[in-house]
Structures are given as C-alpha cells and as structure tokens.
C-alpha cells in the first residue's frame, strides 16, 4: 500500500515551542522549572470553591458563544473602574479559550494576504506564525537595550501602505518592560497619521511594580477605537491551566473577531466563567493587590541573587526576570539553558528564541519565572549563586 502524500506544511520552520521543550527537559532531569510561565501555587480557594459549586449545581452545558452575561458585565465594570473605559459588554467583550486564542482571532480578523504587521523583538512566539498563516508578513523591529524600549523613529521608518497592524505587549514578555506616557504619545501620533490597527497584549496588566501604572490602551479613546485588547484570567488568578481570557474591542472589530472565534473554539467552559464573574465582583482586591504580591517575590529573588555573578536589573513588570550571564559564559543561550538544566538542576528560557532571527541575537540572557513559592525561589537563587 502506498503511503499517503504528506501535505505541504504552512509552517515548515516551526517546531515544538521552547516552553514545552524546556519543561519536558526539566521534568526528565528533575530540575527546578523556572522556564515556562506558570505558578507553582494554587488559585484562590474561594474561586476554586465557586467553580466546584457551579459544576455540582448543573452548570455544565454550552454557554453563549460570546461568554456568559454575568462575566461580560463583570469585565465591563472592571475596565470602567480600572481604566475609565466605558464598554457595552454584549458588543465589546468576548470570552476566549485563553489569551493565545484571542491573539489568533484578533490577527486573523483583520490581517490578510500581503499585509504587514509590526512586532517588537524579543516577541512572544505566537505572533509571527499566526501572521504568516493569514498570508501576512511580520516586520520584526528590535527593542532598544538595555531597557527594551521601543524606538519610535524606527517604527515610523518601517511603516508602509501595507502596514495593517502593530502589536504592543505591555508589560512585556520576556523583558518585563512597560509602556510610558512618551510611548503612548508616539503611538497616538502614528495611529492618527496612518490608521493601522492595534493588538495590545496585556495579559500581565496587574503585574506592574515600583509604583508605576499600567497604561492600557483602553484608557485612550482614540487608541481603543483601533484596538483589540487581550487579557488573561489564567495569569491574574494563578490558573493558567483553565485557559480563560478575553478580548475587548469596539463593536465593529468585535464582530470580525467573533466571526473567527465561533469557528475556532466556539465557546469557553461554563462553570469557570460563572465562577470568575462572581469572584471578579466580590474580590476585586485580588487583582488590585497582585502587583504588590509579585513585587515581593521579585524583590526576594533579586536580593538573593545579589551575591551571584549575574547582572540583574529588576523587572518592571510581569512575573519574569532576565539574568545577564555574559560575565560567566560566552555560550549561546540555547546551549547554556539546556546544559544548566541537565547539570545544575535549573530550567530557564533562552531569550534568543523570542527573536525573528534567533541566530543574530548576541545577548547572553536567560528568562526565569518568579511566580513560584518563596522556598522554590530561594532554592533557585542558591543554585544560581553557586554558578
């Protein structure tokens, strides 16, 4: 019997993500896993109890495609309180199967063949493949070191008649950098003159440190009018495995977004949505205090690393910390990350994998997740201080 002809791959250069690779390597070598970005502690007990309650009370069938009304309304109240943004929940909020689905739907909704999308390297690894699947082209611009800031003159030079979308990620994964008022001013000027769409990846919105504020694009009427704003309950409530996120967008963009969403996942599990609505309404203190919660962990981790040979600049946001190892080794980050997982018992993520051309990245930097129990962070710091 002849073997079936294999299809021509739409993403021939894409393999298993580095996050899966490093987590599997950590498991195999029983290493501390500070690579993939998930907490090693549980979601709030009250939230888990709410989910359980809705499950045993029979709320286990399909919810509405756009999300349960109570959760849509709770999100509308949240963005009004946090960002002074008034939205019509039924027309501007869509619940998604995690932020990754939301990113896919937003890009697919407006990007077509021949379109260009500006992304900033180091960039989250799902952006580029989704752009290419739509027939578009990602224009990779590198953030400016050492603080990973956007060079807006470089952005202006990259704009063309084919530029369809610009992707913003603040707080930024992997660097932790956050947008400032000057960035917003530059972005507003560009949107006013060019009219492109914006995708604002804000999944770490409540993890901003040192007294700074998160400048959501929801705060600015002119920017929100052209935006898809993506958020993540998984990140906020320490429940990444639940895979629940949402997208905020004006009605016209939401219509296009939902046309993709309804044929991608259709909807998101019912009991978790109902529980999130209750918890969001009753426990706003959780997300309001999340920045302080993670800043304590960042400060603990960075303080314990002060005796190490790494160069450490505390992360402005997210739950990731970058470590510069250039004073320790000249090895490529991809090689070193694997070797230290095997030999030192600690798994990290090499930052070069976040670049469109990884082979051209000369930085000697690793990303570590500090969304971990304090004892885990102390143990990790002890290992790193011995290197």
N, C-alpha and C positions, 0 to 999 in steps of 0.2 A: 504494500500500500504506500502510495506517495505521501510524503509529509506535506501538510498544508503550507501554502506560501505565507510567510510572515508579513504583516503589514509594514509599510514604510513608517518609521517612527516619526511622530510630530515633535518629539523632544529627544533626539538621538544622543545628546550630550548630557542628559540628566540621569543621574543615578539615585541611589538611596541618600536621603538627606544626611548631613553631618551629625544632626542631632540624634537620629536613630543609630548611626554608626558608633558614635561615642558612648551612648547609653548602653548599647549592646556590649561594647568593649569593657565598660565599667562593670557591668554585671558579670562578664566572663572572668575578670580579674579581681572581682570583689573589691573594687576601688570606690572611694568616695565619689559620688556623682554630682559634681558641680557644673556639669556640661549643659544638659537640657534644662530649660527654664520652667521648672515646676517645684512647688513647695514640698517639703517632707513632713508637713504637719497638716492637720485636718481642717476642713471648712468650719465655720462657726456651728456649734452644736445646735443652736436654735434653728438654723437654716436646714440642717440635716433632718431635724425633727419635723419641720414643716413639710419637707419633701415626702418623708415617710407617711405623714398624716394624709397628704393628698393621694398617695398611692393606695393606702388601705381603705380610703373612702370612695374609691372607684373612679378616680380621675386619670384614666389610663388609655383613653382613646384619642384620636386625632384632634388637635386644637385647630383654630383657624390658621390658614396659610401664613398670614402676616404676623401672628402671635396672639396670645390671649389678651383680651381687652384690659384686664387689670394690670398686666405688666406693661403694656403700651402706655397706659395712663401714668403708671408709677415712673416710667422713664421720662415722660413729658414733664412731670413735676420735678424730677431731679435736675434736668437740664435747665429748667426755669430757675430753680434755686441756685444751682452751681454756676451757671454761665449767663443768666438773664436772657435766655433764648426761649421764645415762645413758639412751640410747635403744636401742630394738630396731630396727636398721636396716631389716629387711624390712617392718616395720609402721609406721615413723615417718619414713622418709626417701623422698622421691620426686624423681627427676631430671627437670628440665623444660627446655624449649627457651628458655632464658634466664629472667631474673627476671620479665620482663613477662608471660610465660605463667603463671608461678607466681602473680603478683598476681591475674591474671584468675581462675584456678582457685579461689584462696582466697576471693575475694569472691563468686564465683558459687556456691560450695559452701554458703554459709550465708545470703546476703542474698536476700530475696525482695520481692515487691510490697509497698509501703508501709513497708518497713524504712528506718531512718535509720542513716547511717554518719558518724561524726565524722572529719573530715580537718583538717589544720592547714595554713593558707596562710602562706607560699608552699608549694604542694604539687606533687609530681611529677605530670605531666599525665595519666597513665593512670588514676589512681584514679577520678576523677569520672565519666568515660564508662562505665567498667565497672559502677559502682554503678547508673547510670541504665539500662544495658542489662538489669539484673536487675529493674527496676521500683522500685528503691530511690531514696533521696534523700540526697545528700551535704550534711552540715551543715558549712559552712566556718567555722572559727574561726581568727582571725589570731594568729600568734605575736607575742610581745611584743618590741618593739625596745628597745635596739639589738642585743641578743644573740640574738634569735629564740628566746626561751624560751617554754615552754607556761604559760599562765595556767590553773592547775588549778581555780580558782574559776569561771572561765568554762566550763570543761568540765562541772563539776558542774551549773551552771545550764542547760547545753544537753541534759543527759540527760533522756530521756523514756521512757515504756513502749515506744516504737517503736525506741529505740536498739538496734541489733543488733550493731554493730561499731565499734571505734575503731582508726584506722590510725596507727601510730607509724613514724617514719622517722629512725633514728639510726645513724651520722652522717647528717645531714640534707642532702638535695639540694633547694634550691640553696645554703643558707646555710652548711653545714658544722657547724652546732650539734650538740652531743651531749647525750644524757641524763645527768643526775647522780643521785646517791643520793636527793635530795629528790624528783625526778621519779618514781623507782621507788616510793618510799613512797606518794606520792599515787596512782599508778596502782594499786598493790595495794589501797589503801582503796576505790577506785572499783570495781574488779573484784569485791571481796568483797561490796560492797553492792548492786551492780547485776547482775552476772553476764553482762556482754556478752562478745563475742568480740574478740580482738585480732589484728591483722595487723601484724607487725613487719618492716618493710622494712630489712634490714641488709646491703645489698649492698656498702656501704663499711666493713664491720666491721673490717677490718685497716688502715684509714687513720685512725687517731686519734693526735693529736700532743701534744707538750708533757708527756709522762709520764702522761697520762690513760689510763684503761682503758675498753674498750668494754663497756657494761653490756647484754649480750644478754639478751633475755627468757628464753633457755634457762637462765640462771643461777638463775631463781626458779621453784620447783616450782609455786606457786600461779598464777603468770602463764603459764607454759608450758602448763599444763593447759587454758588457754582460747585458745591462740595458734597461729597459722601464722607461722613464722619463715622469711623468704626470704633466700637468699644467692646470690652470683653468682661463678662461676669466671671469667667473662669479665672482671670488674673486677679480681679478685685476680691473675690471670695475664696481664694485658695482652693479652687475646684476646677483645675484645668481639664480633668477627665470628663467633666459634664458637657464640655463643648457647647457653651451657650454664649452668644454675643449678640450685637445688634448694630444696625446701620441707621443713622439719621441723615436725611436728605430732603430737600424741598420736594413738594408733591410731584412735579414733572420728572425729576430724577428718580424719585422713589418708584414711580410707575414703571420706568425702564428697569430698575433694579429688581423689582418683583417679578417681571417677566422672565428673568433669568432664574431667580430664586425658586419659583414654583416648579421648575423642571429640574432643579439641581438636588435639593433636599426636600422641597415642598414645605416642610414644617419642622418644628423642634419639640422635643418631648414635653408632654403636658404637665406632669406633676412638678417638675423643676421650674417651669415658667410660673406656675401659680405660687409656688413657694418663694421664688425670687421677688414676685410682686409684693407679697406680704412683708418679706424681710426688708426690702428697699423702703417701704413705707414706715416700718416700725423701728428700723435700726440704721438710720442714716449715719449715726455716729461711727459705724464700721468703716465706710469709705472716707468719711471726714477725718478719721484718725489714722488712716492707712499710711500716709506719708511719714508720720512720726514713728509708727510701728517699724517700717522698713528702714528709716534713717538710723534707728538704734542698732539694727542688725548691720547696716553698712559701716557705722562707726566702730562697732565691736570688731568686725572683720578687718577693717583698715588699721585699727590700732594694734591688733595682734600681728599685723604684717610689717609694722614699723621696724622690726628687727631683722627683716628679710633683706635679700639683695635685689628685690623687685623695685621698680619705680611705680609708685602708687599715687594716683590722683583720684580722690574720692568721687564717685559717680554722682552727677547732679540729679539723676532720676532713674527709673526702672528698678529692677532688683538684680541688675548685673554690674559687675565690677571688672574693669580692664586692668591687667597686670602687664607691664612692660618688662620683658626678661632680657633685654639687649645687653645688660651688664653681666649676664650669666652664660648665655649661649648664642651662637650665630646660626644655629639650626633653623630651618624653616619651621614655621609654627605648626603646620600639619604633621610634620615628622615628630616634633617635640611633644605635641599633645598626645599622640599615640604612645610614644616611649614612656612618658611620665605616668600614663595610665597603667601601663604594664609594670614599670619599675618602681614608681613612687607611690602608687595606690591612690592617685587622684585624677579624675577626669575633667577636662576643660574643653573649651571650643576654640579652635584657631580662628583668628579674626579674618584671615585672608579669604576664607570661604564666602564671606559676605561681599566680595568684590566681583564685578563683571569679568575682570581678567585677573583671577587669583594669582597667576604666575608673576604678575607685575607688582604685587604687593610686597614691599620690602620691610614692612613693620614687623617687629618681634613682639607681638602682643597676643595674649590669651584672654578669653572672656570666661568669667566664673559667675555662677548664680549664687546669690546670698539669701535666697528665700528658703533658708534652712534653719533647723533647730539650732540654738546657740551652741550647744555642745558639738554639733557637727561642724559649725564654723570654727570653733576653737581647735578641733582636731585637724581640720583642713589647714588652718593657719600654721599649726605646729609642723605639719608635713612641709609646707612651703618654706618655712623659715629654716628648715634643715637642708634645703637645696642650695 
